[in-house]
Amino acid sequence: MAAPDSHNFNLPPGFRFYPTDEELVVHFLHRKAALLPCHPDVIPDLSLFTYDPWELDGKALGEGNRWYFYSRKIEGRVTDNGFWNPLGRDDPVLSTATSEVVGMKKYFLFHLQDADAGPLKTNWIMHEFRLADAAAASSSSSSRRRGRPKRDYSKWVLCRVYERDEDQKEEEEDGAELSCLDEVFLTLDDLDEISLPNRIQ
């Protein structure tokens, strides 16, 4: 794997990366799985389990207190100092146009592994997005038709990692989750300075 410092994932001045769950799945993960170009190509590939969450700065695409990256989907989510433990059930990611399920969203909480005290909960949360089965099959089939390498890109996931504040802690451990828009607003210091651009179709 190339040294992370050899890449620059910074967006141009004035641009912010605050995608919705649907945008992450449809415009980034689906294109990744189908071997289609994504412009701008700003989300890097990382082996999630090489890094503890606080080591992602400078390696993943960072925006505010969130980090984004692609990783291979595997069973054991263990790092050198801890592990990611799943929270509750998976949530479907729906298309706003058709209400079809385009992906799934899984929640994880990072635990430190302490030899004496055992697992210790942290405030680090991960949202792991994967394609819905039908979309994954379609992407894999599309890749084969174009004669691309046989590597199965439907096994990719897209991860969003962030450190939650204490106000969110109890809600998330009970299985409740703030909407993506609510989470964005919580990270902004001054709502009076927000100027939302028109959505580009």
NULUM-748232 format. One record per residue: residue in one letter; x, y, z of N, C-alpha, C in turn; residue number from 1. Coordinates in Angstrom, 1 decimal. Example, Ala and Ser with C-alpha at 12.3 -4.5 7.8 and 13.67 -1.06 7.14 Angstrom:
2
NODE | r | nu | nv | nw | cau | cav | caw | cu | cv | cw | k
NODE | A | 13.2 | -5.7 | 7.8 | 12.3 | -4.5 | 7.8 | 13.2 | -3.3 | 7.8 | 1
NODE | S | 12.8 | -2.2 | 7.1 | 13.7 | -1.1 | 7.1 | 12.9 | 0.0 | 7.9 | 2
This chain:
201
NODE | r | nu | nv | nw | cau | cav | caw | cu | cv | cw | k
NODE | M | 0.8 | -1.2 | 0.0 | 0.0 | 0.0 | 0.0 | 0.9 | 1.2 | 0.0 | 1
NODE | A | 0.5 | 2.2 | -0.8 | 1.3 | 3.4 | -0.9 | 1.2 | 4.2 | 0.3 | 2
NODE | A | 2.3 | 5.0 | 0.6 | 2.3 | 5.8 | 1.8 | 1.2 | 6.8 | 1.8 | 3
NODE | P | 0.4 | 6.9 | 2.8 | -0.8 | 7.8 | 2.8 | -0.4 | 9.3 | 2.6 | 4
NODE | D | 0.8 | 9.6 | 3.0 | 1.2 | 11.0 | 2.9 | 1.5 | 11.4 | 1.5 | 5
NODE | S | 1.6 | 10.4 | 0.5 | 1.9 | 10.8 | -0.9 | 0.7 | 11.3 | -1.6 | 6
NODE | H | -0.5 | 11.3 | -0.9 | -1.7 | 11.7 | -1.6 | -2.3 | 13.0 | -0.9 | 7
NODE | N | -3.0 | 13.8 | -1.7 | -3.6 | 15.0 | -1.1 | -5.1 | 14.9 | -1.3 | 8
NODE | F | -5.9 | 14.8 | -0.3 | -7.3 | 14.6 | -0.4 | -8.0 | 15.9 | 0.0 | 9
NODE | N | -7.3 | 17.0 | 0.0 | -8.0 | 18.2 | 0.3 | -8.9 | 18.7 | -0.8 | 10
NODE | L | -10.0 | 19.2 | -0.5 | -10.9 | 19.8 | -1.5 | -10.5 | 21.3 | -1.7 | 11
NODE | P | -10.9 | 21.8 | -2.9 | -10.5 | 23.2 | -3.1 | -11.1 | 24.2 | -2.1 | 12
NODE | P | -10.5 | 25.3 | -1.9 | -11.0 | 26.3 | -0.9 | -12.5 | 26.6 | -1.2 | 13
NODE | G | -13.3 | 26.7 | -0.1 | -14.7 | 27.0 | -0.3 | -15.6 | 25.8 | -0.4 | 14
NODE | F | -15.0 | 24.6 | -0.7 | -15.8 | 23.4 | -0.8 | -15.8 | 22.6 | 0.5 | 15
NODE | R | -17.0 | 22.0 | 0.8 | -17.1 | 21.2 | 2.0 | -17.7 | 19.9 | 1.6 | 16
NODE | F | -17.3 | 18.8 | 2.2 | -17.7 | 17.5 | 1.9 | -18.7 | 17.0 | 3.0 | 17
NODE | Y | -20.0 | 17.2 | 2.7 | -21.1 | 16.8 | 3.6 | -22.1 | 16.0 | 2.9 | 18
NODE | P | -21.8 | 14.9 | 2.4 | -22.8 | 14.1 | 1.6 | -23.8 | 13.4 | 2.5 | 19
NODE | T | -25.0 | 13.2 | 1.9 | -26.0 | 12.4 | 2.5 | -25.7 | 11.0 | 2.4 | 20
NODE | D | -26.4 | 10.1 | 3.2 | -26.2 | 8.7 | 3.1 | -26.4 | 8.2 | 1.7 | 21
NODE | E | -27.5 | 8.7 | 1.1 | -27.8 | 8.3 | -0.3 | -26.7 | 8.7 | -1.3 | 22
NODE | E | -26.1 | 9.9 | -1.1 | -25.1 | 10.3 | -2.0 | -23.8 | 9.5 | -1.8 | 23
NODE | L | -23.5 | 9.1 | -0.6 | -22.3 | 8.2 | -0.4 | -22.5 | 6.9 | -1.1 | 24
NODE | V | -23.7 | 6.3 | -1.0 | -23.9 | 5.0 | -1.6 | -24.0 | 5.1 | -3.2 | 25
NODE | V | -24.8 | 6.0 | -3.7 | -25.1 | 6.1 | -5.1 | -24.0 | 6.7 | -5.9 | 26
NODE | H | -23.5 | 7.8 | -5.4 | -22.5 | 8.6 | -6.2 | -21.0 | 8.2 | -5.9 | 27
NODE | F | -20.8 | 7.5 | -4.9 | -19.4 | 7.1 | -4.5 | -19.3 | 5.6 | -4.5 | 28
NODE | L | -20.0 | 4.9 | -3.6 | -19.7 | 3.5 | -3.4 | -20.2 | 2.7 | -4.6 | 29
NODE | H | -21.3 | 3.0 | -5.2 | -21.8 | 2.3 | -6.4 | -20.9 | 2.5 | -7.6 | 30
NODE | R | -20.4 | 3.7 | -7.8 | -19.4 | 3.9 | -8.9 | -18.1 | 3.2 | -8.6 | 31
NODE | K | -17.7 | 3.1 | -7.4 | -16.5 | 2.3 | -7.0 | -16.7 | 0.9 | -7.3 | 32
NODE | A | -17.9 | 0.3 | -7.0 | -18.1 | -1.1 | -7.2 | -18.2 | -1.4 | -8.7 | 33
NODE | A | -18.7 | -0.4 | -9.5 | -18.9 | -0.6 | -10.9 | -17.6 | -0.2 | -11.7 | 34
NODE | L | -16.6 | 0.1 | -11.0 | -15.3 | 0.6 | -11.7 | -15.5 | 1.8 | -12.6 | 35
NODE | L | -16.4 | 2.7 | -12.2 | -16.7 | 3.9 | -12.9 | -15.9 | 5.0 | -12.3 | 36
NODE | P | -15.4 | 6.0 | -13.1 | -14.7 | 7.1 | -12.5 | -15.6 | 8.0 | -11.6 | 37
NODE | C | -15.0 | 8.6 | -10.6 | -15.7 | 9.5 | -9.7 | -15.0 | 10.8 | -9.7 | 38
NODE | H | -15.6 | 11.9 | -10.0 | -15.0 | 13.2 | -10.0 | -15.7 | 14.1 | -9.0 | 39
NODE | P | -15.0 | 14.7 | -8.1 | -13.5 | 14.5 | -7.9 | -13.3 | 13.2 | -7.1 | 40
NODE | D | -12.2 | 12.6 | -7.4 | -11.8 | 11.3 | -6.8 | -11.1 | 11.6 | -5.5 | 41
NODE | V | -11.8 | 11.9 | -4.4 | -11.2 | 12.4 | -3.2 | -11.2 | 11.4 | -2.1 | 42
NODE | I | -12.0 | 10.3 | -2.2 | -12.0 | 9.3 | -1.1 | -11.0 | 8.2 | -1.3 | 43
NODE | P | -10.1 | 8.1 | -0.4 | -9.0 | 7.1 | -0.6 | -9.4 | 5.7 | -0.2 | 44
NODE | D | -8.6 | 4.7 | -0.6 | -8.7 | 3.3 | -0.2 | -7.8 | 3.1 | 1.1 | 45
NODE | L | -8.4 | 2.6 | 2.1 | -7.6 | 2.3 | 3.3 | -7.9 | 0.9 | 3.8 | 46
NODE | S | -7.0 | 0.3 | 4.5 | -7.3 | -0.9 | 5.3 | -7.7 | -0.4 | 6.7 | 47
NODE | L | -9.0 | -0.4 | 6.9 | -9.5 | 0.2 | 8.2 | -8.8 | -0.4 | 9.4 | 48
NODE | F | -8.5 | -1.6 | 9.4 | -8.0 | -2.3 | 10.6 | -6.5 | -2.2 | 10.8 | 49
NODE | T | -5.9 | -1.4 | 9.9 | -4.5 | -1.0 | 10.1 | -4.4 | 0.2 | 11.1 | 50
NODE | Y | -5.5 | 0.9 | 11.2 | -5.4 | 2.2 | 12.0 | -6.5 | 2.2 | 13.1 | 51
NODE | D | -6.1 | 2.8 | 14.2 | -7.1 | 3.2 | 15.2 | -7.8 | 4.5 | 14.7 | 52
NODE | P | -9.0 | 4.7 | 15.2 | -9.7 | 5.9 | 14.6 | -9.0 | 7.2 | 14.7 | 53
NODE | W | -8.3 | 7.4 | 15.8 | -7.6 | 8.7 | 16.0 | -6.4 | 8.9 | 15.0 | 54
NODE | E | -6.0 | 7.8 | 14.3 | -4.9 | 7.8 | 13.4 | -5.3 | 8.1 | 12.0 | 55
NODE | L | -6.6 | 8.4 | 11.7 | -7.1 | 8.6 | 10.4 | -6.8 | 9.9 | 9.8 | 56
NODE | D | -6.6 | 10.9 | 10.7 | -6.3 | 12.3 | 10.2 | -5.1 | 12.3 | 9.3 | 57
NODE | G | -5.2 | 12.8 | 8.1 | -4.1 | 12.8 | 7.1 | -4.0 | 11.6 | 6.3 | 58
NODE | K | -4.9 | 10.6 | 6.6 | -4.9 | 9.3 | 5.8 | -6.2 | 9.2 | 5.0 | 59
NODE | A | -7.3 | 9.4 | 5.7 | -8.6 | 9.4 | 5.1 | -9.0 | 10.9 | 4.7 | 60
NODE | L | -10.1 | 11.0 | 3.9 | -10.6 | 12.3 | 3.6 | -11.3 | 12.9 | 4.8 | 61
NODE | G | -10.7 | 14.0 | 5.3 | -11.3 | 14.6 | 6.5 | -12.1 | 15.8 | 6.2 | 62
NODE | E | -13.2 | 15.9 | 6.9 | -14.1 | 17.1 | 6.8 | -14.7 | 17.4 | 8.2 | 63
NODE | G | -14.2 | 18.5 | 8.8 | -14.7 | 18.7 | 10.2 | -14.1 | 17.6 | 11.1 | 64
NODE | N | -15.1 | 17.0 | 11.8 | -14.7 | 15.9 | 12.7 | -15.0 | 14.5 | 12.1 | 65
NODE | R | -15.1 | 14.5 | 10.8 | -15.5 | 13.2 | 10.1 | -14.4 | 12.8 | 9.1 | 66
NODE | W | -14.2 | 11.5 | 9.0 | -13.2 | 11.0 | 8.0 | -13.9 | 9.9 | 7.2 | 67
NODE | Y | -13.6 | 10.0 | 5.9 | -14.3 | 9.1 | 4.9 | -13.2 | 8.3 | 4.2 | 68
NODE | F | -13.5 | 7.0 | 3.9 | -12.6 | 6.2 | 3.1 | -13.3 | 4.9 | 2.7 | 69
NODE | Y | -12.7 | 4.3 | 1.6 | -13.2 | 2.9 | 1.2 | -12.3 | 1.9 | 1.9 | 70
NODE | S | -12.9 | 0.7 | 2.2 | -12.2 | -0.4 | 2.8 | -12.8 | -1.7 | 2.3 | 71
NODE | R | -12.1 | -2.7 | 2.4 | -12.6 | -4.0 | 2.0 | -13.5 | -4.5 | 3.1 | 72
NODE | K | -14.6 | -5.2 | 2.8 | -15.5 | -5.7 | 3.7 | -15.0 | -7.1 | 4.3 | 73
NODE | I | -14.7 | -7.1 | 5.6 | -14.3 | -8.3 | 6.2 | -15.0 | -8.5 | 7.5 | 74
NODE | E | -14.9 | -9.7 | 8.1 | -15.6 | -10.0 | 9.3 | -15.0 | -9.4 | 10.6 | 75
NODE | G | -13.7 | -9.6 | 10.8 | -13.1 | -9.1 | 12.1 | -12.7 | -7.7 | 11.9 | 76
NODE | R | -13.2 | -6.8 | 12.8 | -12.9 | -5.4 | 12.7 | -12.0 | -5.1 | 13.9 | 77
NODE | V | -10.8 | -5.5 | 13.9 | -9.9 | -5.4 | 15.0 | -8.6 | -4.6 | 14.6 | 78
NODE | T | -8.2 | -3.7 | 15.5 | -7.0 | -2.9 | 15.2 | -6.0 | -3.3 | 16.3 | 79
NODE | D | -4.8 | -2.7 | 16.3 | -3.8 | -3.0 | 17.2 | -4.2 | -2.7 | 18.7 | 80
NODE | N | -5.1 | -1.7 | 18.9 | -5.4 | -1.3 | 20.2 | -6.8 | -1.5 | 20.6 | 81
NODE | G | -7.7 | -2.1 | 19.7 | -9.1 | -2.2 | 20.1 | -9.8 | -2.9 | 19.0 | 82
NODE | F | -11.2 | -2.7 | 19.0 | -12.0 | -3.3 | 18.0 | -13.3 | -2.5 | 17.8 | 83
NODE | W | -13.9 | -2.7 | 16.7 | -15.2 | -2.1 | 16.4 | -16.3 | -3.0 | 16.7 | 84
NODE | N | -17.2 | -2.6 | 17.6 | -18.3 | -3.5 | 18.0 | -19.6 | -3.0 | 17.3 | 85
NODE | P | -20.4 | -3.8 | 16.7 | -21.6 | -3.4 | 16.0 | -22.7 | -2.9 | 17.0 | 86
NODE | L | -23.5 | -1.9 | 16.6 | -24.5 | -1.3 | 17.4 | -25.9 | -1.6 | 16.7 | 87
NODE | G | -26.8 | -2.3 | 17.4 | -28.1 | -2.4 | 16.8 | -28.2 | -3.1 | 15.5 | 88
NODE | R | -29.3 | -2.8 | 14.8 | -29.6 | -3.4 | 13.5 | -29.1 | -2.5 | 12.4 | 89
NODE | D | -29.0 | -3.1 | 11.2 | -28.6 | -2.3 | 10.0 | -29.8 | -1.4 | 9.5 | 90
NODE | D | -29.5 | -0.3 | 9.0 | -30.6 | 0.6 | 8.5 | -30.5 | 0.6 | 6.9 | 91
NODE | P | -31.6 | 0.6 | 6.2 | -31.5 | 0.7 | 4.8 | -31.3 | 2.2 | 4.4 | 92
NODE | V | -30.6 | 2.3 | 3.3 | -30.4 | 3.6 | 2.6 | -31.3 | 3.7 | 1.4 | 93
NODE | L | -32.2 | 4.6 | 1.4 | -33.3 | 4.7 | 0.4 | -33.0 | 5.7 | -0.7 | 94
NODE | S | -33.4 | 5.4 | -1.9 | -33.4 | 6.4 | -2.9 | -34.5 | 7.4 | -2.7 | 95
NODE | T | -34.2 | 8.7 | -2.8 | -35.2 | 9.7 | -2.6 | -36.1 | 9.8 | -3.8 | 96
NODE | A | -35.7 | 9.3 | -4.9 | -36.5 | 9.4 | -6.2 | -37.5 | 8.2 | -6.3 | 97
NODE | T | -37.0 | 7.0 | -5.9 | -37.8 | 5.8 | -6.1 | -38.2 | 5.1 | -4.8 | 98
NODE | S | -37.6 | 5.5 | -3.6 | -37.8 | 4.8 | -2.3 | -37.2 | 3.4 | -2.3 | 99
NODE | E | -36.5 | 3.0 | -3.3 | -35.9 | 1.7 | -3.4 | -34.6 | 1.7 | -2.4 | 100
NODE | V | -34.3 | 0.5 | -1.9 | -33.2 | 0.3 | -1.1 | -31.9 | 0.3 | -2.0 | 101
NODE | V | -31.0 | 1.2 | -1.8 | -29.8 | 1.3 | -2.6 | -28.6 | 0.8 | -1.9 | 102
NODE | G | -28.7 | 0.7 | -0.5 | -27.6 | 0.3 | 0.3 | -28.0 | 0.0 | 1.7 | 103
NODE | M | -27.0 | -0.3 | 2.5 | -27.3 | -0.6 | 3.9 | -26.2 | 0.1 | 4.7 | 104
NODE | K | -26.7 | 0.6 | 5.9 | -25.8 | 1.3 | 6.8 | -25.7 | 0.6 | 8.2 | 105
NODE | K | -24.5 | 0.3 | 8.5 | -24.2 | -0.4 | 9.8 | -23.5 | 0.5 | 10.7 | 106
NODE | Y | -23.8 | 0.4 | 12.0 | -23.2 | 1.3 | 13.1 | -22.2 | 0.5 | 13.9 | 107
NODE | F | -21.1 | 1.1 | 14.3 | -20.1 | 0.5 | 15.1 | -19.6 | 1.5 | 16.2 | 108
NODE | L | -19.2 | 0.9 | 17.3 | -18.6 | 1.7 | 18.4 | -17.2 | 1.1 | 18.7 | 109
NODE | F | -16.2 | 2.0 | 18.8 | -14.9 | 1.5 | 19.0 | -14.6 | 1.3 | 20.5 | 110
NODE | H | -14.1 | 0.1 | 20.8 | -13.7 | -0.2 | 22.1 | -12.2 | -0.4 | 22.2 | 111
NODE | L | -11.6 | 0.2 | 23.2 | -10.2 | -0.1 | 23.5 | -10.0 | -1.4 | 24.3 | 112
NODE | Q | -9.0 | -2.1 | 23.9 | -8.8 | -3.4 | 24.6 | -7.7 | -3.2 | 25.7 | 113
NODE | D | -8.2 | -3.3 | 26.9 | -7.3 | -3.2 | 28.1 | -7.1 | -4.5 | 28.7 | 114
NODE | A | -5.8 | -4.9 | 28.9 | -5.5 | -6.2 | 29.4 | -6.0 | -6.4 | 30.8 | 115
NODE | D | -6.1 | -5.3 | 31.6 | -6.6 | -5.4 | 33.0 | -8.1 | -5.2 | 33.2 | 116
NODE | A | -8.6 | -4.1 | 32.6 | -10.0 | -3.8 | 32.7 | -10.9 | -4.4 | 31.7 | 117
NODE | G | -10.3 | -4.9 | 30.6 | -11.2 | -5.5 | 29.6 | -11.6 | -4.4 | 28.6 | 118
NODE | P | -12.5 | -4.6 | 27.7 | -12.9 | -3.6 | 26.7 | -13.4 | -2.4 | 27.3 | 119
NODE | L | -13.0 | -1.2 | 26.8 | -13.4 | 0.1 | 27.3 | -14.0 | 0.8 | 26.1 | 120
NODE | K | -15.3 | 1.3 | 26.3 | -16.0 | 2.0 | 25.3 | -15.3 | 3.4 | 25.1 | 121
NODE | T | -15.3 | 3.8 | 23.8 | -14.8 | 5.2 | 23.5 | -16.0 | 6.0 | 22.9 | 122
NODE | N | -15.7 | 7.2 | 22.4 | -16.7 | 8.0 | 21.7 | -16.6 | 7.9 | 20.2 | 123
NODE | W | -15.8 | 7.0 | 19.7 | -15.6 | 6.9 | 18.3 | -16.7 | 6.0 | 17.6 | 124
NODE | I | -17.4 | 6.6 | 16.6 | -18.5 | 5.9 | 15.9 | -18.1 | 5.7 | 14.5 | 125
NODE | M | -18.5 | 4.6 | 13.9 | -18.3 | 4.3 | 12.5 | -19.6 | 4.0 | 11.8 | 126
NODE | H | -19.9 | 4.6 | 10.7 | -21.0 | 4.2 | 9.8 | -20.3 | 3.5 | 8.6 | 127
NODE | E | -20.7 | 2.2 | 8.5 | -20.2 | 1.4 | 7.4 | -21.3 | 1.2 | 6.3 | 128
NODE | F | -21.1 | 1.7 | 5.1 | -22.1 | 1.6 | 4.1 | -21.7 | 0.5 | 3.1 | 129
NODE | R | -22.7 | -0.3 | 2.7 | -22.4 | -1.3 | 1.7 | -23.6 | -1.3 | 0.7 | 130
NODE | L | -23.4 | -1.8 | -0.5 | -24.4 | -1.8 | -1.5 | -25.5 | -2.9 | -1.1 | 131
NODE | A | -26.7 | -2.6 | -1.5 | -27.8 | -3.6 | -1.3 | -27.4 | -4.8 | -2.3 | 132
NODE | D | -27.9 | -5.9 | -2.0 | -27.5 | -7.1 | -2.7 | -27.7 | -7.0 | -4.2 | 133
NODE | A | -28.9 | -6.4 | -4.6 | -29.2 | -6.3 | -6.0 | -28.2 | -5.3 | -6.7 | 134
NODE | A | -27.9 | -4.2 | -6.0 | -27.0 | -3.2 | -6.6 | -25.6 | -3.8 | -6.7 | 135
NODE | A | -25.2 | -4.6 | -5.7 | -23.8 | -5.2 | -5.7 | -23.7 | -6.2 | -6.9 | 136
NODE | A | -24.8 | -7.0 | -7.1 | -24.7 | -7.9 | -8.2 | -24.7 | -7.2 | -9.5 | 137
NODE | S | -25.4 | -6.1 | -9.6 | -25.4 | -5.4 | -10.9 | -24.1 | -4.8 | -11.2 | 138
NODE | S | -23.4 | -4.2 | -10.1 | -22.1 | -3.6 | -10.3 | -21.1 | -4.6 | -10.7 | 139
NODE | S | -21.1 | -5.8 | -10.1 | -20.1 | -6.9 | -10.3 | -20.3 | -7.4 | -11.8 | 140
NODE | S | -21.6 | -7.5 | -12.2 | -21.9 | -8.0 | -13.6 | -21.4 | -6.9 | -14.6 | 141
NODE | S | -21.6 | -5.6 | -14.3 | -21.2 | -4.6 | -15.2 | -19.7 | -4.5 | -15.3 | 142
NODE | S | -19.0 | -4.8 | -14.2 | -17.5 | -4.8 | -14.3 | -17.0 | -5.9 | -15.2 | 143
NODE | R | -17.6 | -7.1 | -15.1 | -17.2 | -8.3 | -15.9 | -17.5 | -8.0 | -17.3 | 144
NODE | R | -18.6 | -7.4 | -17.7 | -18.9 | -7.1 | -19.1 | -17.9 | -6.2 | -19.7 | 145
NODE | R | -17.3 | -5.3 | -19.0 | -16.3 | -4.4 | -19.6 | -14.9 | -5.0 | -19.6 | 146
NODE | G | -14.8 | -6.3 | -19.2 | -13.5 | -7.0 | -19.3 | -12.5 | -6.5 | -18.3 | 147
NODE | R | -12.9 | -5.9 | -17.2 | -12.0 | -5.4 | -16.2 | -11.5 | -6.5 | -15.3 | 148
NODE | P | -10.5 | -6.3 | -14.5 | -10.0 | -7.3 | -13.6 | -11.1 | -8.0 | -12.8 | 149
NODE | K | -10.8 | -9.3 | -12.5 | -11.8 | -10.1 | -11.8 | -12.0 | -9.8 | -10.3 | 150
NODE | R | -11.2 | -8.9 | -9.8 | -11.4 | -8.5 | -8.4 | -12.8 | -8.1 | -8.1 | 151
NODE | D | -13.5 | -8.6 | -7.1 | -14.9 | -8.3 | -6.8 | -15.0 | -7.0 | -6.0 | 152
NODE | Y | -15.3 | -5.9 | -6.8 | -15.4 | -4.6 | -6.1 | -16.7 | -4.4 | -5.4 | 153
NODE | S | -17.6 | -5.4 | -5.5 | -18.9 | -5.3 | -4.7 | -18.6 | -5.6 | -3.2 | 154
NODE | K | -17.4 | -6.0 | -2.9 | -17.0 | -6.3 | -1.5 | -16.4 | -5.0 | -0.9 | 155
NODE | W | -16.4 | -3.9 | -1.5 | -16.0 | -2.7 | -0.9 | -17.1 | -2.1 | 0.0 | 156
NODE | V | -16.7 | -1.4 | 1.0 | -17.6 | -0.6 | 1.8 | -17.0 | 0.8 | 1.9 | 157
NODE | L | -17.9 | 1.7 | 2.2 | -17.5 | 3.1 | 2.4 | -17.7 | 3.4 | 3.9 | 158
NODE | C | -16.7 | 4.0 | 4.6 | -16.8 | 4.2 | 6.0 | -16.8 | 5.7 | 6.3 | 159
NODE | R | -17.6 | 6.1 | 7.3 | -17.6 | 7.4 | 7.8 | -17.3 | 7.3 | 9.3 | 160
NODE | V | -16.2 | 7.9 | 9.8 | -15.8 | 7.7 | 11.2 | -15.8 | 9.1 | 11.8 | 161
NODE | Y | -16.3 | 9.2 | 13.0 | -16.2 | 10.5 | 13.8 | -16.2 | 10.2 | 15.3 | 162
NODE | E | -15.8 | 11.2 | 16.0 | -15.9 | 11.2 | 17.5 | -17.1 | 12.0 | 17.9 | 163
NODE | R | -18.0 | 11.3 | 18.5 | -19.3 | 11.9 | 18.9 | -19.1 | 12.7 | 20.2 | 164
NODE | D | -20.0 | 13.6 | 20.5 | -19.9 | 14.4 | 21.7 | -20.8 | 13.7 | 22.7 | 165
NODE | E | -20.7 | 14.1 | 24.0 | -21.4 | 13.4 | 25.1 | -22.9 | 13.4 | 24.9 | 166
NODE | D | -23.5 | 14.5 | 24.3 | -24.9 | 14.6 | 24.2 | -25.5 | 13.5 | 23.3 | 167
NODE | Q | -24.7 | 13.0 | 22.3 | -25.2 | 12.0 | 21.4 | -25.0 | 10.6 | 22.0 | 168
NODE | K | -24.1 | 10.4 | 23.0 | -23.7 | 9.1 | 23.5 | -24.8 | 8.2 | 23.9 | 169
NODE | E | -25.7 | 8.7 | 24.8 | -26.8 | 7.8 | 25.3 | -27.8 | 7.5 | 24.2 | 170
NODE | E | -28.1 | 8.4 | 23.3 | -29.0 | 8.1 | 22.2 | -28.5 | 7.0 | 21.3 | 171
NODE | E | -27.2 | 7.1 | 20.9 | -26.7 | 6.1 | 20.0 | -26.6 | 4.7 | 20.6 | 172
NODE | E | -26.2 | 4.7 | 21.9 | -26.1 | 3.4 | 22.5 | -27.4 | 2.7 | 22.7 | 173
NODE | D | -28.5 | 3.5 | 22.7 | -29.9 | 2.9 | 22.8 | -30.4 | 2.6 | 21.4 | 174
NODE | G | -29.6 | 2.8 | 20.4 | -30.0 | 2.4 | 19.0 | -30.6 | 3.6 | 18.2 | 175
NODE | A | -30.8 | 4.7 | 18.9 | -31.3 | 5.9 | 18.1 | -30.1 | 6.6 | 17.4 | 176
NODE | E | -30.4 | 7.2 | 16.3 | -29.4 | 7.8 | 15.5 | -29.9 | 9.1 | 14.9 | 177
NODE | L | -29.1 | 10.2 | 15.1 | -29.5 | 11.5 | 14.5 | -29.4 | 11.3 | 13.0 | 178
NODE | S | -30.3 | 12.1 | 12.3 | -30.2 | 12.2 | 10.8 | -28.9 | 12.8 | 10.4 | 179
NODE | C | -28.5 | 12.5 | 9.1 | -27.3 | 13.0 | 8.6 | -27.3 | 14.6 | 8.7 | 180
NODE | L | -28.4 | 15.2 | 8.4 | -28.5 | 16.6 | 8.4 | -28.3 | 17.2 | 9.8 | 181
NODE | D | -28.9 | 16.5 | 10.8 | -28.8 | 16.9 | 12.1 | -27.3 | 16.8 | 12.6 | 182
NODE | E | -26.6 | 15.8 | 12.1 | -25.2 | 15.6 | 12.5 | -24.4 | 16.7 | 11.9 | 183
NODE | V | -24.7 | 17.1 | 10.7 | -23.9 | 18.2 | 10.0 | -24.1 | 19.5 | 10.8 | 184
NODE | F | -25.3 | 19.8 | 11.2 | -25.6 | 21.0 | 11.9 | -24.9 | 21.0 | 13.3 | 185
NODE | L | -24.8 | 19.9 | 13.9 | -24.1 | 19.8 | 15.2 | -22.6 | 20.1 | 15.1 | 186
NODE | T | -22.0 | 20.0 | 13.9 | -20.6 | 20.2 | 13.8 | -20.3 | 21.6 | 13.4 | 187
NODE | L | -21.3 | 22.4 | 13.1 | -21.1 | 23.8 | 12.7 | -21.2 | 24.8 | 13.9 | 188
NODE | D | -20.3 | 25.7 | 13.9 | -20.2 | 26.6 | 15.0 | -21.2 | 27.8 | 14.9 | 189
NODE | D | -21.4 | 28.2 | 13.7 | -22.3 | 29.4 | 13.6 | -23.2 | 29.2 | 12.4 | 190
NODE | L | -24.5 | 28.9 | 12.7 | -25.5 | 28.7 | 11.7 | -25.8 | 29.9 | 10.8 | 191
NODE | D | -25.5 | 31.1 | 11.4 | -25.9 | 32.3 | 10.7 | -25.0 | 32.5 | 9.5 | 192
NODE | E | -23.8 | 31.8 | 9.5 | -22.9 | 32.0 | 8.4 | -23.1 | 31.0 | 7.3 | 193
NODE | I | -24.1 | 30.1 | 7.4 | -24.3 | 29.0 | 6.4 | -24.9 | 29.6 | 5.2 | 194
NODE | S | -24.4 | 29.2 | 4.0 | -25.1 | 29.6 | 2.8 | -25.1 | 28.3 | 2.0 | 195
NODE | L | -26.3 | 27.7 | 1.9 | -26.4 | 26.4 | 1.2 | -26.5 | 26.6 | -0.3 | 196
NODE | P | -25.6 | 25.9 | -1.1 | -25.7 | 26.0 | -2.5 | -26.8 | 25.3 | -3.1 | 197
NODE | N | -27.3 | 25.6 | -4.3 | -28.3 | 24.8 | -5.0 | -27.8 | 23.5 | -5.4 | 198
NODE | R | -28.6 | 22.5 | -5.2 | -28.2 | 21.1 | -5.6 | -27.9 | 21.0 | -7.1 | 199
NODE | I | -26.8 | 20.4 | -7.5 | -26.5 | 20.2 | -8.9 | -27.1 | 18.9 | -9.3 | 200
NODE | Q | -27.9 | 18.8 | -10.3 | -28.5 | 17.6 | -10.8 | -27.5 | 16.8 | -11.6 | 201
